[in-house]
Amino acid sequence: MKRFCQTLKLYDNKDLIEQYVNEHAHVWPEIKAGIREVGILDMQIYIKDNLLFMITDTADDFDWEKDNARLAKLPRQAEWEKYMAKFQQADPTAASSEKWQLMTKIFSL
């Protein structure tokens, strides 16, 4: 299994943050299916104020560039990204893998 950790900032607006959290309690079924289809086994998003932290666990053969490019082309993914862009401090035309910034592990116990 591979693990990727990423971060992204939302606009610092209480109402938008509340909406974003609510939308993630009701992620569209096509989005969940697409995430699984490309080899993502588990995905968790945490929030502190307007800072998001995502943990993504994938199959061993998951290729970050190739599989995220494939995910971006799956049904409703572009629509979901466009909808989420209004909450995110990122280029609204960027793919999810470009908006979410990969983090480097600096410690492990």
MILUMTOR-958387 format. One record per residue: residue number from 1; residue in three letters; x, y, z of N, C-alpha, C in turn. Coordinates in steps of 0.1 Angstrom, whole numbers, plus 2048, in hexadecimal, padded with zeros to 3 digits. Layout:
N
seq = NUM | type = ALA | npx = X | npy = Y | npz = Z | capx = X | capy = Y | capz = Z | cpx = X | cpy = Y | cpz = Z;
...
END
This chain:
109
seq = 1 | type = MET | npx = 808 | npy = 7F4 | npz = 800 | capx = 800 | capy = 800 | capz = 800 | cpx = 809 | cpy = 80C | cpz = 800;
seq = 2 | type = LYS | npx = 805 | npy = 816 | npz = 7F8 | capx = 80B | capy = 823 | capz = 7F8 | cpx = 802 | cpy = 82D | cpz = 800;
seq = 3 | type = ARG | npx = 809 | npy = 837 | npz = 806 | capx = 801 | capy = 842 | capz = 80D | cpx = 806 | cpy = 84F | cpz = 807;
seq = 4 | type = PHE | npx = 7FD | npy = 858 | npz = 804 | capx = 7FF | capy = 866 | capz = 800 | cpx = 7F8 | cpy = 86F | cpz = 80A;
seq = 5 | type = CYS | npx = 7FF | npy = 87A | npz = 80E | capx = 7F9 | capy = 884 | capz = 817 | cpx = 7FA | cpy = 891 | cpz = 810;
seq = 6 | type = GLN | npx = 7EF | npy = 898 | npz = 810 | capx = 7ED | capy = 8A5 | capz = 809 | cpx = 7E7 | cpy = 8AF | cpz = 811;
seq = 7 | type = THR | npx = 7E8 | npy = 8BC | npz = 80D | capx = 7E2 | capy = 8C7 | capz = 814 | cpx = 7DC | cpy = 8D1 | cpz = 80A;
seq = 8 | type = LEU | npx = 7D2 | npy = 8D8 | npz = 80E | capx = 7CB | capy = 8E2 | capz = 806 | cpx = 7C4 | cpy = 8EC | cpz = 80F;
seq = 9 | type = LYS | npx = 7C4 | npy = 8F8 | npz = 80B | capx = 7BD | capy = 902 | capz = 813 | cpx = 7B0 | cpy = 906 | cpz = 80D;
seq = 10 | type = LEU | npx = 7A6 | npy = 907 | npz = 815 | capx = 799 | capy = 90C | capz = 811 | cpx = 799 | cpy = 91C | cpz = 813;
seq = 11 | type = TYR | npx = 790 | npy = 922 | npz = 80D | capx = 78E | capy = 930 | capz = 810 | cpx = 78A | cpy = 932 | cpz = 81F;
seq = 12 | type = ASP | npx = 78F | npy = 93C | npz = 825 | capx = 78D | capy = 93D | capz = 834 | cpx = 77F | cpy = 944 | cpz = 835;
seq = 13 | type = ASN | npx = 775 | npy = 93D | npz = 833 | capx = 767 | capy = 942 | capz = 834 | cpx = 75F | cpy = 937 | cpz = 83A;
seq = 14 | type = LYS | npx = 75A | npy = 93A | npz = 846 | capx = 752 | capy = 930 | capz = 84E | cpx = 747 | cpy = 929 | cpz = 847;
seq = 15 | type = ASP | npx = 73F | npy = 931 | npz = 83F | capx = 734 | capy = 92B | capz = 838 | cpx = 739 | cpy = 921 | cpz = 82D;
seq = 16 | type = LEU | npx = 743 | npy = 926 | npz = 825 | capx = 749 | capy = 91D | capz = 81B | cpx = 74F | cpy = 910 | cpz = 821;
seq = 17 | type = ILE | npx = 756 | npy = 912 | npz = 82C | capx = 75C | capy = 906 | capz = 832 | cpx = 751 | cpy = 8FC | cpz = 837;
seq = 18 | type = GLU | npx = 747 | npy = 902 | npz = 83D | capx = 73B | capy = 8F9 | capz = 841 | cpx = 735 | cpy = 8F2 | cpz = 835;
seq = 19 | type = GLN | npx = 733 | npy = 8F9 | npz = 82A | capx = 72E | capy = 8F2 | capz = 81E | cpx = 737 | cpy = 8E7 | cpz = 819;
seq = 20 | type = TYR | npx = 744 | npy = 8EA | npz = 819 | capx = 74E | capy = 8E0 | capz = 814 | cpx = 74D | cpy = 8D4 | cpz = 81D;
seq = 21 | type = VAL | npx = 74D | npy = 8D5 | npz = 82A | capx = 74C | capy = 8CA | capz = 833 | cpx = 73F | cpy = 8C2 | cpz = 830;
seq = 22 | type = ASN | npx = 734 | npy = 8C9 | npz = 82E | capx = 727 | capy = 8C3 | capz = 82C | cpx = 728 | cpy = 8BB | cpz = 81F;
seq = 23 | type = GLU | npx = 72E | npy = 8C1 | npz = 814 | capx = 72E | capy = 8BA | capz = 807 | cpx = 736 | cpy = 8AD | cpz = 809;
seq = 24 | type = HIS | npx = 740 | npy = 8AD | npz = 811 | capx = 748 | capy = 8A1 | capz = 813 | cpx = 741 | cpy = 896 | cpz = 81B;
seq = 25 | type = ALA | npx = 737 | npy = 89A | npz = 822 | capx = 72E | capy = 890 | capz = 828 | cpx = 725 | cpy = 889 | cpz = 81E;
seq = 26 | type = HIS | npx = 724 | npy = 88E | npz = 812 | capx = 71B | capy = 889 | capz = 808 | cpx = 722 | cpy = 889 | cpz = 7FA;
seq = 27 | type = VAL | npx = 72E | npy = 883 | npz = 7FA | capx = 736 | capy = 883 | capz = 7ED | cpx = 72E | cpy = 87B | cpz = 7E3;
seq = 28 | type = TRP | npx = 72E | npy = 87F | npz = 7D7 | capx = 726 | capy = 879 | capz = 7CC | cpx = 72B | cpy = 86A | cpz = 7CA;
seq = 29 | type = PRO | npx = 722 | npy = 861 | npz = 7C8 | capx = 726 | capy = 853 | capz = 7C6 | cpx = 730 | cpy = 851 | cpz = 7BB;
seq = 30 | type = GLU | npx = 72F | npy = 858 | npz = 7B0 | capx = 739 | capy = 857 | capz = 7A5 | cpx = 747 | cpy = 85B | cpz = 7A9;
seq = 31 | type = ILE | npx = 748 | npy = 864 | npz = 7B2 | capx = 755 | capy = 869 | capz = 7B6 | cpx = 75B | cpy = 85E | cpz = 7BF;
seq = 32 | type = LYS | npx = 754 | npy = 858 | npz = 7C8 | capx = 759 | capy = 84D | capz = 7D1 | cpx = 75D | cpy = 841 | cpz = 7C8;
seq = 33 | type = ALA | npx = 755 | npy = 83E | npz = 7BE | capx = 757 | capy = 832 | capz = 7B6 | cpx = 764 | cpy = 835 | cpz = 7AD;
seq = 34 | type = GLY | npx = 766 | npy = 841 | npz = 7A8 | capx = 772 | capy = 844 | capz = 7A0 | cpx = 77E | cpy = 844 | cpz = 7A9;
seq = 35 | type = ILE | npx = 77E | npy = 848 | npz = 7B5 | capx = 789 | capy = 848 | capz = 7BE | cpx = 78E | cpy = 83A | cpz = 7C0;
seq = 36 | type = ARG | npx = 784 | npy = 831 | npz = 7C2 | capx = 787 | capy = 823 | capz = 7C4 | cpx = 78C | cpy = 81C | cpz = 7B7;
seq = 37 | type = GLU | npx = 786 | npy = 820 | npz = 7AC | capx = 78A | capy = 81A | capz = 79F | cpx = 798 | cpy = 81C | cpz = 79C;
seq = 38 | type = VAL | npx = 79E | npy = 827 | npz = 79F | capx = 7AC | capy = 82A | capz = 79C | cpx = 7B6 | cpy = 824 | cpz = 7A5;
seq = 39 | type = GLY | npx = 7B2 | npy = 81D | npz = 7B0 | capx = 7BB | capy = 817 | capz = 7B9 | cpx = 7BD | cpy = 81D | cpz = 7C6;
seq = 40 | type = ILE | npx = 7B4 | npy = 827 | npz = 7CA | capx = 7B5 | capy = 82D | capz = 7D7 | cpx = 7AC | cpy = 825 | cpz = 7E0;
seq = 41 | type = LEU | npx = 7B3 | npy = 820 | npz = 7EB | capx = 7AD | capy = 816 | capz = 7F4 | cpx = 7A5 | cpy = 81E | cpz = 7FF;
seq = 42 | type = ASP | npx = 7AB | npy = 829 | npz = 804 | capx = 7A5 | capy = 830 | capz = 80F | cpx = 7AA | cpy = 83F | cpz = 80D;
seq = 43 | type = MET | npx = 7A0 | npy = 848 | npz = 810 | capx = 7A3 | capy = 856 | capz = 80F | cpx = 79C | cpy = 85D | cpz = 81B;
seq = 44 | type = GLN | npx = 7A4 | npy = 865 | npz = 822 | capx = 79E | capy = 86C | capz = 82E | cpx = 7A2 | cpy = 87B | cpz = 82D;
seq = 45 | type = ILE | npx = 799 | npy = 884 | npz = 830 | capx = 79C | capy = 892 | capz = 830 | cpx = 799 | cpy = 897 | cpz = 83E;
seq = 46 | type = TYR | npx = 7A3 | npy = 89F | npz = 843 | capx = 7A2 | capy = 8A5 | capz = 851 | cpx = 7A2 | cpy = 8B4 | cpz = 84E;
seq = 47 | type = ILE | npx = 79C | npy = 8BB | npz = 858 | capx = 79B | capy = 8CA | capz = 857 | cpx = 79F | cpy = 8D0 | cpz = 864;
seq = 48 | type = LYS | npx = 7A6 | npy = 8DB | npz = 863 | capx = 7A9 | capy = 8E4 | capz = 86E | cpx = 7A8 | cpy = 8F2 | cpz = 869;
seq = 49 | type = ASP | npx = 79D | npy = 8F9 | npz = 86E | capx = 79A | capy = 907 | capz = 869 | cpx = 798 | cpy = 906 | cpz = 859;
seq = 50 | type = ASN | npx = 7A1 | npy = 90C | npz = 851 | capx = 79F | capy = 90B | capz = 843 | cpx = 7AA | cpy = 902 | cpz = 83C;
seq = 51 | type = LEU | npx = 7B1 | npy = 8FB | npz = 844 | capx = 7BC | capy = 8F2 | capz = 83F | cpx = 7B7 | cpy = 8E4 | cpz = 83E;
seq = 52 | type = LEU | npx = 7B8 | npy = 8DD | npz = 833 | capx = 7B5 | capy = 8D0 | capz = 831 | cpx = 7C1 | cpy = 8C7 | cpz = 830;
seq = 53 | type = PHE | npx = 7C0 | npy = 8BB | npz = 835 | capx = 7CA | capy = 8B1 | capz = 834 | cpx = 7C4 | cpy = 8A4 | cpz = 830;
seq = 54 | type = MET | npx = 7C9 | npy = 89E | npz = 825 | capx = 7C4 | capy = 892 | capz = 81F | cpx = 7CE | cpy = 887 | cpz = 820;
seq = 55 | type = ILE | npx = 7CA | npy = 87B | npz = 824 | capx = 7D2 | capy = 86F | capz = 824 | cpx = 7CB | cpy = 866 | cpz = 81A;
seq = 56 | type = THR | npx = 7D4 | npy = 861 | npz = 810 | capx = 7CF | capy = 858 | capz = 806 | cpx = 7D7 | cpy = 84C | cpz = 806;
seq = 57 | type = ASP | npx = 7D1 | npy = 840 | npz = 808 | capx = 7D8 | capy = 833 | capz = 807 | cpx = 7D4 | cpy = 82D | cpz = 7FA;
seq = 58 | type = THR | npx = 7DE | npy = 828 | npz = 7F3 | capx = 7DB | capy = 822 | capz = 7E6 | cpx = 7E1 | cpy = 814 | cpz = 7E5;
seq = 59 | type = ALA | npx = 7DD | npy = 80E | npz = 7DA | capx = 7E3 | capy = 801 | capz = 7D6 | cpx = 7F2 | cpy = 803 | cpz = 7D3;
seq = 60 | type = ASP | npx = 7FA | npy = 7F8 | npz = 7D4 | capx = 809 | capy = 7F9 | capz = 7D2 | cpx = 80C | cpy = 7FE | cpz = 7C4;
seq = 61 | type = ASP | npx = 804 | npy = 7FB | npz = 7BA | capx = 807 | capy = 7FE | capz = 7AC | cpx = 801 | cpy = 80C | cpz = 7A8;
seq = 62 | type = PHE | npx = 7FC | npy = 813 | npz = 7B2 | capx = 7F6 | capy = 821 | capz = 7AF | cpx = 802 | cpy = 82A | cpz = 7AA;
seq = 63 | type = ASP | npx = 7FF | npy = 830 | npz = 79F | capx = 809 | capy = 83A | capz = 79A | cpx = 802 | cpy = 848 | cpz = 79B;
seq = 64 | type = TRP | npx = 808 | npy = 851 | npz = 7A3 | capx = 803 | capy = 85E | capz = 7A6 | cpx = 7FE | cpy = 865 | cpz = 79A;
seq = 65 | type = GLU | npx = 807 | npy = 867 | npz = 790 | capx = 804 | capy = 86F | capz = 784 | cpx = 7F9 | cpy = 868 | cpz = 77B;
seq = 66 | type = LYS | npx = 7FC | npy = 85C | npz = 778 | capx = 7F3 | capy = 854 | capz = 76F | cpx = 7E5 | cpy = 852 | cpz = 774;
seq = 67 | type = ASP | npx = 7E4 | npy = 84D | npz = 781 | capx = 7D7 | capy = 84A | capz = 787 | cpx = 7CF | cpy = 856 | cpz = 78A;
seq = 68 | type = ASN | npx = 7D6 | npy = 861 | npz = 78E | capx = 7CE | capy = 86E | capz = 790 | cpx = 7C9 | cpy = 874 | cpz = 783;
seq = 69 | type = ALA | npx = 7D1 | npy = 872 | npz = 778 | capx = 7CC | capy = 876 | capz = 76B | cpx = 7C0 | cpy = 86E | cpz = 767;
seq = 70 | type = ARG | npx = 7C1 | npy = 861 | npz = 76A | capx = 7B5 | capy = 859 | capz = 766 | cpx = 7A9 | cpy = 85C | cpz = 76F;
seq = 71 | type = LEU | npx = 7AB | npy = 85F | npz = 77C | capx = 7A0 | capy = 864 | capz = 784 | cpx = 799 | cpy = 870 | cpz = 77F;
seq = 72 | type = ALA | npx = 7A1 | npy = 87A | npz = 77A | capx = 79C | capy = 886 | capz = 776 | cpx = 793 | cpy = 885 | cpz = 76A;
seq = 73 | type = LYS | npx = 794 | npy = 87A | npz = 762 | capx = 78C | capy = 877 | capz = 757 | cpx = 77F | cpy = 86F | cpz = 759;
seq = 74 | type = LEU | npx = 77D | npy = 86A | npz = 765 | capx = 772 | capy = 862 | capz = 768 | cpx = 765 | cpy = 86A | cpz = 76A;
seq = 75 | type = PRO | npx = 75A | npy = 863 | npz = 769 | capx = 74D | capy = 86A | capz = 769 | cpx = 74B | cpy = 873 | cpz = 775;
seq = 76 | type = ARG | npx = 747 | npy = 87F | npz = 772 | capx = 743 | capy = 88A | capz = 77C | cpx = 74F | cpy = 890 | cpz = 784;
seq = 77 | type = GLN | npx = 75B | npy = 88A | npz = 782 | capx = 767 | capy = 88F | capz = 789 | cpx = 769 | cpy = 89E | cpz = 786;
seq = 78 | type = ALA | npx = 769 | npy = 8A2 | npz = 77A | capx = 76B | capy = 8B0 | capz = 776 | cpx = 760 | cpy = 8B9 | cpz = 77C;
seq = 79 | type = GLU | npx = 754 | npy = 8B4 | npz = 77C | capx = 749 | capy = 8BC | capz = 782 | cpx = 74B | cpy = 8BD | cpz = 791;
seq = 80 | type = TRP | npx = 750 | npy = 8B3 | npz = 798 | capx = 752 | capy = 8B3 | capz = 7A6 | cpx = 75E | cpy = 8BD | cpz = 7A9;
seq = 81 | type = GLU | npx = 768 | npy = 8BD | npz = 7A1 | capx = 774 | capy = 8C6 | capz = 7A3 | cpx = 770 | cpy = 8D4 | cpz = 7A1;
seq = 82 | type = LYS | npx = 768 | npy = 8D7 | npz = 797 | capx = 763 | capy = 8E4 | capz = 794 | cpx = 75A | cpy = 8E9 | cpz = 7A0;
seq = 83 | type = TYR | npx = 752 | npy = 8E1 | npz = 7A5 | capx = 749 | capy = 8E4 | capz = 7B0 | cpx = 752 | cpy = 8E7 | cpz = 7BD;
seq = 84 | type = MET | npx = 75C | npy = 8DF | npz = 7C0 | capx = 764 | capy = 8E0 | capz = 7CC | cpx = 76D | cpy = 8EC | cpz = 7CB;
seq = 85 | type = ALA | npx = 770 | npy = 8F1 | npz = 7BF | capx = 779 | capy = 8FC | capz = 7BD | cpx = 775 | cpy = 909 | cpz = 7C4;
seq = 86 | type = LYS | npx = 768 | npy = 90B | npz = 7C5 | capx = 763 | capy = 917 | capz = 7CB | cpx = 767 | cpy = 918 | cpz = 7DA;
seq = 87 | type = PHE | npx = 76B | npy = 90D | npz = 7E0 | capx = 76E | capy = 90C | capz = 7EE | cpx = 77E | cpy = 90D | cpz = 7F0;
seq = 88 | type = GLN | npx = 785 | npy = 90A | npz = 7E6 | capx = 793 | capy = 908 | capz = 7E7 | cpx = 79C | cpy = 913 | cpz = 7E3;
seq = 89 | type = GLN | npx = 7A7 | npy = 916 | npz = 7EA | capx = 7B1 | capy = 920 | capz = 7E6 | cpx = 7BB | cpy = 919 | cpz = 7DD;
seq = 90 | type = ALA | npx = 7B6 | npy = 917 | npz = 7D0 | capx = 7BE | capy = 911 | capz = 7C6 | cpx = 7B9 | cpy = 915 | cpz = 7B9;
seq = 91 | type = ASP | npx = 7C1 | npy = 912 | npz = 7AE | capx = 7BC | capy = 915 | capz = 7A1 | cpx = 7B0 | cpy = 90D | cpz = 79E;
seq = 92 | type = PRO | npx = 7A5 | npy = 913 | npz = 79B | capx = 798 | capy = 90C | capz = 798 | cpx = 799 | cpy = 903 | cpz = 78C;
seq = 93 | type = THR | npx = 7A2 | npy = 905 | npz = 783 | capx = 7A3 | capy = 8FC | capz = 777 | cpx = 7AD | cpy = 8F0 | cpz = 779;
seq = 94 | type = ALA | npx = 7B4 | npy = 8F0 | npz = 785 | capx = 7BE | capy = 8E5 | capz = 788 | cpx = 7B7 | cpy = 8D8 | cpz = 78B;
seq = 95 | type = ALA | npx = 7BD | npy = 8CD | npz = 788 | capx = 7B8 | capy = 8C0 | capz = 78C | cpx = 7BA | cpy = 8BF | cpz = 79B;
seq = 96 | type = SER | npx = 7B3 | npy = 8B6 | npz = 7A1 | capx = 7B4 | capy = 8B3 | capz = 7AF | cpx = 7C2 | cpy = 8B1 | cpz = 7B4;
seq = 97 | type = SER | npx = 7C9 | npy = 8A9 | npz = 7AC | capx = 7D7 | capy = 8A5 | capz = 7B0 | cpx = 7E0 | cpy = 8B1 | cpz = 7AF;
seq = 98 | type = GLU | npx = 7DC | npy = 8BC | npz = 7A8 | capx = 7E4 | capy = 8C8 | capz = 7A8 | cpx = 7E0 | cpy = 8D2 | cpz = 7B3;
seq = 99 | type = LYS | npx = 7D4 | npy = 8D2 | npz = 7B7 | capx = 7CF | capy = 8DA | capz = 7C2 | cpx = 7D4 | cpy = 8D5 | cpz = 7CF;
seq = 100 | type = TRP | npx = 7D3 | npy = 8C9 | npz = 7D1 | capx = 7D7 | capy = 8C3 | capz = 7DE | cpx = 7E7 | cpy = 8C1 | cpz = 7DD;
seq = 101 | type = GLN | npx = 7EE | npy = 8C7 | npz = 7E6 | capx = 7FC | capy = 8C7 | capz = 7E6 | cpx = 802 | cpy = 8BB | cpz = 7EE;
seq = 102 | type = LEU | npx = 80A | npy = 8B3 | npz = 7E7 | capx = 810 | capy = 8A7 | capz = 7EE | cpx = 819 | cpy = 8AC | cpz = 7F9;
seq = 103 | type = MET | npx = 819 | npy = 8A5 | npz = 804 | capx = 822 | capy = 8A8 | capz = 80F | cpx = 82D | cpy = 89E | cpz = 810;
seq = 104 | type = THR | npx = 838 | npy = 8A1 | npz = 816 | capx = 843 | capy = 898 | capz = 818 | cpx = 844 | cpy = 894 | cpz = 826;
seq = 105 | type = LYS | npx = 844 | npy = 886 | npz = 828 | capx = 845 | capy = 881 | capz = 836 | cpx = 853 | cpy = 884 | cpz = 83B;
seq = 106 | type = ILE | npx = 853 | npy = 88A | npz = 847 | capx = 860 | capy = 88D | capz = 84E | cpx = 862 | cpy = 885 | cpz = 85A;
seq = 107 | type = PHE | npx = 859 | npy = 87D | npz = 85F | capx = 85A | capy = 876 | capz = 86B | cpx = 851 | cpy = 86A | cpz = 86A;
seq = 108 | type = SER | npx = 856 | npy = 85F | npz = 870 | capx = 84E | capy = 852 | capz = 871 | cpx = 853 | cpy = 84B | cpz = 87E;
seq = 109 | type = LEU | npx = 849 | npy = 846 | npz = 885 | capx = 84D | capy = 83F | capz = 892 | cpx = 84B | cpy = 830 | cpz = 890;
END
